Amino acid sequence: MSVDFHILLQQSNFKIPHELAKKNLKSIQKLIEKQKKQVLADLSKITGAQAAVKLSKQQRLEALAKIIRGFDAFLTKLLAKATIAADFMHRLQCRSDKIKELQTLISASSEDSGITAQSIRLGQWYRDQINLLVVDYLLKSSSGGENIGLELLEQLAALDPNLKNLIDFDVYVQYNKIYTSITQDHDISLLNSWFQDNKLTIKKIVYVKSVASDEEQKSKETVEYGSSLEFELKFQEFLNIVTEGSIIDAIGFCKTSLAAYMDLTNYTYDYNYHQNIKRITNIGGILLYKSMQTEDGMPKQSENDDSQEPGFVTAYHTLVSQKRWLDLGKLFTADFFQIYGISYNYPLFIYLSAGLCSLKTKSCAGCDVEYITSKHAEGLKASAGSDTEMDLGATDIVSPDLSSRGSSAGSSVPSAPLKVNFCPVCSAELYDLTTHLPFAHLVTSSIISGNPIMLPNGNIYDEDKLFNLQEKLRSKELREKDSEASGEDDSEDDEMVYDPITGEKFEMGQIEKAYPT
């Protein structure tokens, strides 16, 4: 993989410290402005014409001492923020040096052949990168309890402290805590706090999506819209009040906190207005349903009404279900990733996909887990001997013994000499990643060296070599066998082209010129 490839996938590693530094700089500017106003106000009390008459000398000295103490506290806060800014700059410098180191090692390794000090350092660079990819995945995906990714990073940092400067673990841990509190604990306090800290940045977020421009949805248009996290937070607070059973408080909350969202002039994008209006119009149904509930939580039934209208009932249950919390978690994730430029795809999966895509060929099993594991079981049975009875029931087929991969040292059953077992593309562990990957485009080939042509089944051959094989493929035995099966005249085979791999035959007019890349 080239240096450019690594830089492309590590964009967030540079953007996150940059955004954190910008946020820290804004807080420094606010701190300075606040201190400036405070000092000027305090000085005006001492140096003013009226103050000079009313205040005694001792009082003016005490006021000056207060200003000095306030300025000392200001300097302490300023130095703390300057230290934080230096840490962000140090992270960027370490990551830049790491990329430069890769560029130097690749250049040196390309000049020298064999095992050298440079090639060993290059291998260590890639091992560090793999460790960081695994830590990144665990930091983001850890759910509840102690973060496994953070524990792994601490263990790796004990051997190489610089690793902590190469990943923004504090940002990922913060994201994981907030997301877990939303989706698992059903608590929005952490989310509210994060939103208030990043309110100005969130309001600047712009999303783009395609929506249908007519009722028949035949044509689409692109629309821009902003973050809806602020409204959804308010709406969730309303739902929490309703769930607690306080209808009067819920109505009061709507008047004070949700009424403003019904005014189009308060919106930057019309799309957000129309989406929020749909939610607000359902509030009446929610309040009605909640007011109809009895003490056991069931809705009251009218004696003359044999059926319950499910419309607003279903809407209410959806809004208080787990799906609502998952949707709120997705909104938070979208804004969080947008601010820091974090990719929705795990970098670990991107690296794996790039490598697996270069290995995937039509000879692979197509990532069919049942096929792979059944072949694995058949190989074990064959290697153990036909006279040996083995338990190859459904359990073994679904979950094969992975210890038999590779060397069989220490195992009573020798490993099966199956090629499929040693192909990472065909492994059951990487099934989800390899299923939808494209096949590899091989640049060099010992078969295609002259004029490549493609048969209708997609196989590509060198034109001269393919036609030189046709006489052998049209042997008398093959023609008689094909004639008996199809009932066709043998003379027609002279105008057909056989595929040497699959045995299929095609007409000359079906062959196309190929331009492999």
Secondary structure, 3 states (H helix, E strand, C coil): CCHHHHHHHCHHHHHHHHHHHHHHHHHHHHHHHHHHHHHHHHHHHHHCHHHHHHCCHHHHHHHHHHHHHHHHHHHHHHHHHHHHHHHHHHHHHHHHHHHHHHHHHHHHHHHCCCCCHHHHHHHHHHHHHHHHHHHHHHHHHCCCCCCHHHHHHHHHHHHCHHHHHHCCHHHHHHHHHHHHHHHCCCCCHHHHHHHHHCHHHHHCCCEEEEEECCCCCCCEEEEEECCCHHHHHHHHHHHHHHHCCCHHHHHHHHHHHHHHHHCHHHCCCHHHHHHHHHHHCCHHHHHHHHHHECCCCCECCCCCCCCCCCHHHHHHHHHCCHHHHHHHHHHHHHHHHHHHCCCCCCHHHHHHHHHHHHHCCCCCCCCCHHHHHHHHHHHHHHHHCCCCCCCCCHHHHHCCCHHHCCCCCCCCCCCCCCHHHHCCCCCHHHHHHHCCCCCCCCCCCCCCCCCEEECCCCCEEEHHHHHHHHHHHCCHHHHHHHHHHHCCCHHHHHHEEECCCCCCEEEHHHCEECCCC
